[in-house]
């Protein structure tokens, strides 16, 4: 699994998300901070879980969950920006990373569907 490029990119994104949210106010600890971190971790975790399954159908299913988590993360980052928890430049950079992972996820799902 360590050779899966999408998984490595998702791990990098989650790591960056933890760094960015470290400066969030304490009152957001159980709010946006927790939600953003869980979504970010869910992306790579579902890729890993799918890769560890016994069939292509199961892997595709978990890639779909990972994709959903990436869209959830996008939404949460936009909200965090609008309430001024994250600078626009940082959000823009993170959104680009997420979009790249989403494209990779889609392509991987499509290629796996062809070989079912």
C-alpha positions as CSV (number, residue, x, y, z in Angstrom):
1,X,0.0,0.0,0.0
2,X,2.9,2.4,0.6
3,X,3.5,2.4,-3.1
4,X,0.0,3.8,-3.8
5,X,0.6,7.5,-4.8
6,X,-3.0,8.5,-3.8
7,X,-2.5,7.1,-0.3
8,X,0.8,8.9,0.1
9,X,-0.7,12.2,-1.1
10,X,-3.7,11.8,1.3
11,X,-1.3,11.1,4.2
12,X,0.5,14.3,3.3
13,X,-2.7,16.2,3.2
14,X,-3.8,14.9,6.6
15,X,-0.5,15.9,8.1
16,X,-0.8,19.4,6.7
17,X,-4.3,19.7,8.0
18,X,-3.1,18.8,11.5
19,X,-0.5,21.5,11.3
20,X,-3.0,24.1,10.0
21,X,-5.6,23.4,12.6
22,X,-3.2,23.4,15.5
23,X,-3.6,27.1,15.8
24,X,-7.4,27.0,15.9
25,X,-9.0,28.4,19.1
26,X,-9.8,26.0,21.9
27,X,-13.5,26.6,21.6
28,X,-13.3,24.9,18.1
29,X,-11.6,21.8,19.6
30,X,-14.8,19.8,19.4
31,X,-16.2,21.7,16.4
32,X,-14.4,22.5,13.2
33,X,-11.0,21.3,14.4
34,X,-12.3,17.9,15.1
35,X,-14.5,17.7,11.9
36,X,-11.7,18.9,9.6
37,X,-9.2,16.5,11.1
38,X,-11.6,13.5,10.9
39,X,-12.4,14.2,7.3
40,X,-8.7,14.5,6.4
41,X,-7.8,11.3,8.2
42,X,-10.8,9.5,6.6
43,X,-9.5,10.1,3.1
44,X,-6.3,8.1,3.5
45,X,-7.9,5.6,6.0
46,X,-10.6,4.6,3.5
47,X,-8.0,4.2,0.7
48,X,-6.0,1.9,3.0
49,X,-9.0,-0.1,4.1
50,X,-10.2,-0.5,0.5
51,X,-6.7,-1.6,-0.6
52,X,-6.7,-4.2,2.1
53,X,-10.0,-5.8,1.1
54,X,-10.3,-8.9,-1.0
55,X,-12.1,-7.6,-4.1
56,X,-12.1,-4.7,-6.5
57,X,-15.7,-4.0,-5.7
58,X,-14.9,-3.5,-2.0
59,X,-11.9,-1.3,-2.9
60,X,-14.1,0.8,-5.2
61,X,-16.6,1.2,-2.4
62,X,-14.0,2.5,0.0
63,X,-12.6,4.8,-2.6
64,X,-16.1,6.2,-2.9
65,X,-16.2,6.8,0.9
66,X,-12.8,8.5,0.6
67,X,-14.1,10.7,-2.1
68,X,-17.0,11.8,0.0
69,X,-14.7,12.6,2.9
70,X,-12.6,14.8,0.5
71,X,-15.7,16.8,-0.4
72,X,-16.7,17.1,3.2
73,X,-13.2,18.4,4.0
74,X,-13.5,21.0,1.2
75,X,-16.7,22.3,2.7
76,X,-15.3,22.5,6.2
77,X,-12.2,24.4,5.0
78,X,-14.4,27.0,3.2
79,X,-16.4,27.5,6.3
80,X,-13.2,27.8,8.4
81,X,-12.0,30.4,5.9
82,X,-15.2,32.4,6.0
83,X,-15.2,32.5,9.8
84,X,-11.6,33.6,9.6
85,X,-9.9,30.6,11.1
86,X,-7.7,30.0,8.1
87,X,-6.0,32.4,5.7
88,X,-7.3,32.4,2.1
89,X,-3.8,31.5,0.7
90,X,-3.6,28.4,2.9
91,X,-7.2,27.3,2.0
92,X,-6.5,27.8,-1.7
93,X,-3.4,25.6,-1.5
94,X,-5.2,22.9,0.5
95,X,-8.2,22.9,-1.9
96,X,-5.8,22.4,-4.8
97,X,-4.3,19.4,-3.0
98,X,-7.8,18.0,-2.3
99,X,-8.8,18.4,-6.0
100,X,-5.7,16.6,-7.1
101,X,-6.6,13.7,-4.8
102,X,-10.2,13.7,-6.0
103,X,-9.0,13.4,-9.6
104,X,-6.6,10.6,-8.7
105,X,-9.4,8.8,-6.8
106,X,-11.8,9.1,-9.8
107,X,-9.2,7.8,-12.2
108,X,-8.4,4.9,-9.9
109,X,-12.0,4.0,-9.5
110,X,-12.6,4.1,-13.3
111,X,-9.5,2.0,-14.0
112,X,-10.6,-0.6,-11.5
113,X,-14.1,-0.7,-12.9
114,X,-12.7,-1.6,-16.3
115,X,-10.9,-4.6,-14.9
116,X,-13.7,-6.1,-12.9
